[in-house]
Amino acid sequence: MDPRETTDPSVPPGPLTHLSLRDSSEVQLQSDEPSLLGNWTRCEQTVWILHAKVAQKSYGNEKRFFCPPPCVYLAGPGWRVKPRQDQAHQSAETGPTVCGYMGLDGASGSAPETQKLNFEEQPDSREFGCAKTLYISDADKRKHFRLVLRLVLRGGRELGTFHSRLIKVISKPSQKKQSLKNTDPTVSTRYLSVEDGAFVASARQWAAFTLHLADGHCSQGDFPPQEGYIRYGSLVQLVCTVTGITLPPMIIRKVAKQCALLDVDEPISQLHKCAFQFPGDTPGGAGTYLCLATEKVVRFQASLCPKEANRALLNDSSCWTIIGTESVEFSFSTSLACTLEPVTPVPLISTLESPPSGPPSTPPPQLSGGGDVATLELHGENFHAGLKVWFGDVEAETMYRSPRSLVCVVPDVAAFGSDWRWLRTPITVPVSLLRGDALLYPSAFSFTYTPEYSARPRLPNAQEPAPDADTLLESIHHEFTRTNFHLFCPI
């Protein structure tokens, strides 16, 4: 008998309809067995490199150190995992468990200089190190280069070599009367940073901020970002890219000869001097400005220029330089890996999409897991034939296309539950890459299985189902395995 023709609710369901579905609040990725992904997560390690997008070339004997200095953060519980038995002889050693060396990649001629990084533990349990004395000389004729970070574990084992994003070389002729503070930014330069939820001034650490165009007509404390170009005189808001902490909305001003120009409205440009004025000052006054004093962020009361009323006199600590920054993050986990090979190159996933089919003008097909095989294409870098795609704890059939493309078969949703075959609520699983020696590379991407319901025509005189009836059972033959898949990357 077709279960769709059963109109008597007292008739017990047949084998096909006895799905033993959990309550919607319980349909999750749960298992009594130890989770492989959980083991990997407990040993996850992340290497995070921050640097400027541009670097000034040095001339002659001068050394224009990169400003701000490239920074490296080591995060994740894996850095604090005790050594295995075969490394027990190292446990008696003291000091950092990893040592870093940073320099420029493959420059022609002599071997590039490197700087040793001394990692220090931060209040948030991350390890921090920075390279304050790196520079590029005029003998290096490249227009672009990358930073190279080499990490060595205690005992001398190579963890790997990590590369930064591309850095553009800009040329600015040397000035004979340049002062010491301009040629050596490590002497007096301070950077805006965030520590323990507060803004601070630091001689070594710096935070990356996004510059939002704010709406001055909103109520106090509510400044949604606006679209448009940021110009001097605009109301802007600085938002820390890591913590999300923001400074109050301020007016950005162009600076020339230690003065804030109050009537300039041209577009802003990086590497130019600027100042941030707090709004709400008395009309005709010089205003107060964001200022770094020793290790604190304070307000500086400016004064009007005696000769020009459209200029405000500032101090050194109220004059800022904006520069574009880049960051790159590498994550891996060695929980089950028994290898002495370096963890690099770390594969990075940039996008997930369904492979296109049909003419180029047609949109990509919707992924469907019915009777057809659903495939997913991963775009990124550093891919190789030894990688497999994993959905949660489930391995997917993987095909290698190129160093920038992998294609995999999406596992059936039944692989994520033992006593149910139907989706009642969406299920999201993380997408990871696994090397042949069990080295895991987590990613920021997830994959969501979403149930699709379809109503069937009701028979005459059929009773209405109870409010809590399982609508999935109503269409079991039509919707036994049909599922929509949706992709998203958490921001």
N, C-alpha and C positions, 0 to 999 in steps of 0.2 A: 504493500500500500504506500502510495506517495504521502509522506508526512504532511504535505501542504493541504491534503484533503481531510485531515482530521479536524472535525468541528467540535467534538466532545472534549472539553478540557479535562475530564476525569480519566481519559485514556492515557495510560503511561506512555512516555516517549519511547520510540524504538532506538536501536543502537546508534543510528546515524545522528539522531537529535540529542543524544545524551552526551553533551560536550563538557560537562562539569566545569563551566566557566566560573572563574573567581568573581567576587564583587569588584566593581569598577575601581574601587580604591585599592584593590590588592593586585590588579593586573600590572605587575612591574617585573623588572628583571631580577627575580629572586631565585635562589637555589640553595639547597642545603650543602652542596659541594663547595669547597674553597674556590674562590674566583681567581682565575689566572690574571685577569685584568687588575684585580685588587692587589695581588702580589706585586705586579709591575708598578702600580701606583705608589705603593709604599717605598719603592726604590727609585722613583722618578727624579731625574736631575735636569736642570735647565741652565743653559748658558745664555746670557743676555748681553749683547754688545750695543752700546750707544755711542754715536759720534756725529760730528758736523757733516753737512753735505758738501762743504767746500773747505779747502785748505790753502793758505797763502804760501807761495814759494819763497824760500830763503835765498839770499844773494850774498855771494862772497863768504866772509867769515861769520856773518850774522846767522842766528838760528831763530826763525819764527816758529816757535812751538805751537802745535795745533791748539786752537782755542775755540770752544772749550775742550779740555783734554778728553780723549777717548776713555770711556768707562766700561767696566765689565762687572756684572753681577752674577753670582752663582746661587741658585735657589733650588729648593726641593729637598725632601727628606733623604734622598739617596746619597747626598754628600755626607750625611752623618751616620750611614750604615756601617756597622763594625766589619772589619775585614774578614774574609773567609779563612778557613783553617790553613789553606796553602799560602796565606799571607800573614799568618799569625806572628811570624818573626818580626813583622814591621810594627806590630801594635805597641811595642815598647818605645817606639820613637815618639818624640813630642813635636809640637808645631803643626802648621797647616797640613792638611791631607793632600793638597794639590798646589802646584806652583805654576805660574803663568808667565809667558814671554810674548810680548807684542812688538810687531814691526811692520814694515811695508812689504807688500808682495813683490815677487820677481822683478826687481829693478835691474836694469842692464848695468854692466860694469861690476864694481865691487859689491860684496855681500852687504845687504842692507843692515843697518844697526837695529838692534832690538833692545827693549827695555823690560827688565824683570818686574812683574807685578806682585806686590805683597798684599795678599788678601786679608781683609779685616772683617770680623763679624759685626753685623749691624744689629740695631735693636729689633728689627723684624726678622732676624735669624738668617738673613741673606749675607753672603760673603761679597765684599766690595774691593775692587782694585782699579787704579787709573794709571794711564801712561802720560806723565806730565811733560816729558822731554822729547817727544817725537816731532820730527820735522821733515820736510822734503827739500832737498838742495836744488840749486839751479843746474847742477850737472844731470839731474833726472829730467829728461825732456818729455815725459808722459803728460797727457792732458787729464788722465783719470788713473786712479789706483785703488787698491783695497788694502785694508788693514788685515794682518794675519795674527791670530791668537793661537799659541801653542800651549796646551795644558799637559802637564806631566804629574802623574800620581806619585805619592810618597813611595820610594823604592825605585823610582826611575822608569816605571811603565808609562808609555805614551798613551794618553787618553784620546788625543786627536788634535787636529788643526782646524780652526774655525775662521771663516772669512767674514768681513764686514760687507756692507753695501758699497757700491761705487762712490768714490769721493772725487769731486772735480777740483782740479788745480787752477787757482787764479793767480795772476801775476800782478804785483804792485811794486813799482820801482822803489829801490831803497832811498831813504831820505837821510842826508848827512847829519841833520840836527835832530834826529829822532831821539826822544828821551828813553831812559832805561825802562820805564814802566810800559812803554809802547812796544819795545822789542822783546821784552820778557814778560808775558802775561801771567807767569806764576808768581811774580813779585807782589802785585797789589790787586789783581783781579779777583772779584768775588762773584759767585754765581747764585742765582735764585734756586733754592731747593726746598724739599718738603721732608720733614722729619717729625715723627710722632703726631701726625695730623696738623702740623703747624708749618708755616713758611719760615725758612731760616736762610741766613747767608752762609755760604761755604766757600772755602778756598780750593776744595777738591771735588766735591760732589755737586752735580747739577741735575735738575729735573727737566724733562721735556714738557712743554705746554702747547696747547692749541690756542690760537688767538681768535676769539669769536667776536663778531660784530653784534653789539647789543642794541636793544631798543630803549631809548631814553624816555619813552612815554609810559613804560610799565611801572607798576607799583614797586616800592622798595623791596629788594630781595627777590624779585621775579623779573629776570632779564633773559627771555628766550633768545636764542641766536637768530640773526637776521641774514638774509642772502645779500650779497653784493661785495664790491671791492672795499678793502679797508684803506682809508686815507688818513693822513694826519688831520687831527681834529675830530676823528670818529670816537664814539663811545665803544670801548672794547672790554672784553673780560678774558682773563687768563685762566685756563682750566688744566690742571695737571693730568697728563695722559695716563698715569698709573693709578693714582689715588682718587681722581675725580674732584679733588679739593679745588675751590676757586677763590680768586681774589675779588674784592668788590669791583664793580664796573668803574673804569677809569678812562680818561681822554688821552689818547696817544698824541704826543707832540714831537715835532722835528727839533733836533738840537744842532746848533752851530755855534762854535766858539763859546762853549759853556753856557749857552742861553737857550731856553725853550722858545721857539718861534710860535706865537699865539695866533697868527693869521695865515698859516700855511695849510693848504688842504690837498696837496699833491699825494699820489699813491705812495705807500710806504715801501721801503726797500731794505733787504737784509744787508748787514754789515754797515749800515748807516746808524749814526747816533740818534737816540730817541729818549723821551721821558714820558712818564705816566702821571697825569694830573688827576687828583681826586675831584669829582664834580661837586657842585653845590657851594663853591667858594663865592665870596662877596664880589659882585660885579666891579670891575676896575682893579681888583686885587691881583697879586701875582699867583696866588694859589699854593696848595700843598702838593707834594710830589712823593711818589714811591721811592724809598731810599734804603740802602743797605748800610747799617752801621755795625761794624765788627761782626757779630753773629746774629744780629736781630734785623727784622724788617720794620722800619719806622716811617713816619711822615716827615718830610723836610719842608719847612716854610720858606718859599722863595720870595725874592724881592724884585720889583720892577726895575728894569734897566733905566738909569737916570736919563740917558740920551734917547732911548727908543721905548715908547710905551707898549709896543707890541712884542716885547721880549721880556722874559723872566730869568733872573740870574740863578743858576743852580750850582750845587757843589759836585765834586767828582762822583760821589756815591749815588747821585740822582740821575746820572747819565748812563744809559743802557745801550747795549748793542744787541740786536736781534739777528740770529743766524738759524737757518734751517737745519734740522737734525734728522737723523735716521736711526732706526733700531732694527736689530735682527735677533730672533730668538730660536735657539736650538734645544729641543727636548728629547730625552732618551731615558731608557730604564734597563738596568742590567740584572733584574731580579732572577731570571732563569737562564741568563746567558753564561756560558762557560767558555769564554774566549779571551784571549790576550790581544786581539786585534783592536786597533783604534775604532772609536765609535763614529768617526767622520769618514766620508762626507755625510752629514745628516740630511736625509731627504726632507724637503719642505713642500707641503701641499698648499697651493694657492686658491684653487677653485675645484668644485665638484659639479658635474653636469651629466645629463644623459647624452649618449653619442648621437649626433645628428643622423637623420635618414631622409631620403627623398631629395627633391630639389633644394638648393640653398635657400630659396625664398620661403620655404615652409618652416614653421617654428619647430623646435625640438619636440619629439613625441613625449607624451606623459608616461612616466615609468609605471608599468603595470605588472603585477605579480600573479596574474591569473594562470592560464595555461602557457603563457609565453615566458621566456627567460628575460628577466630584467637585468640590464647592465648599467654600469656607472663608470664614467671616465674621470680620472683624477689628473689634474694639471698641476705642475709644480717644477721642482728642480732636484737634481742629484738622485733621480730614480735609476735603478739598475735591475737586472733580471733576477737577482736574488731576493727581491722584496715580495711580500705577500700582504694583501689588504685584509684587515680584520674588522668585523662589525661587533663591537663588544668582545665577547669571548669566542666568537664564531669566525673561523677562517673562511675567506671567500676565494673562489677560483679566480686567479689573477693572471692577466696577460701583459707582458712588457712590450711597449711600443717604442719608446724613446726615453732619453734622460729626462724628458719633460712630460711624459704621458704614460699612465697605467690605465688599463681597463679591467674591471672585475665584474663577476656575476653576483648580484645581490642575493644574499641568503634568504631562504624562505622564512617567513615570520614564525613558522612552527619550530624553528631552531631555538627560539628564545623562550619556550615554555614546554613543559612535559605533559601537563594534564589539560591543555586547552589548545584548540586549533583556530580559534576565532579571535579577532581583535575586537575588544569592546571599547578600549580607550587607546589613544595614540601611545606608541612606545618609541622612545628615543635611545639610540645606542651610539657610543663614541666610535669614530673612525680612526684606526691606527694602522701603522705599517710595521711589519715584523721582518727582521733580517733572518737569513738562514741559520744563524747561530743563536737564535732566540733573543736577539737584542731588539727591544721594542722602541718605536718612535711614535709617541702620542702626537695628536694634532688638535687644533682648535675646532675641528669640524665634527658634526654629529649627523646622524641619519635617523629620520623619523618614519615609522610605519604608521599610517593613518587609516582607520577603518572607513569603508565606504558602504553606506546603507542604500538599499533600494526597496521601495514598497511594491508589493504584489497586489493585483486586483483581488478584492475580497469576494468570497462566495456568497450567494443569496442566503439570507437568514443566518449568516454566521455571526456568532457572538463577538462583541468587541473584546479585545484582549485587556487584561488587567493593566492598570497604569504602569506597573513595574515589570510587565512581561518582557521577555528578551526578544527584541525586534530582530536580532540576528537569526533566531530560530525560524522566524517567519519566512525567510528567503534562503534557507540553507542550501538548496540545490542550485540557486542562481548565484549565490554569493559565498560559496564554500571557501575559496581562497583569494577572491579578488581584493586587492589592496592598492591603495595609492601610496606613493612614496614622495616625501617632501624633504628638501635639503635646506639646511640653514647653518650659518656660521655665527656663533654667539659673539656679540661685540663686547 
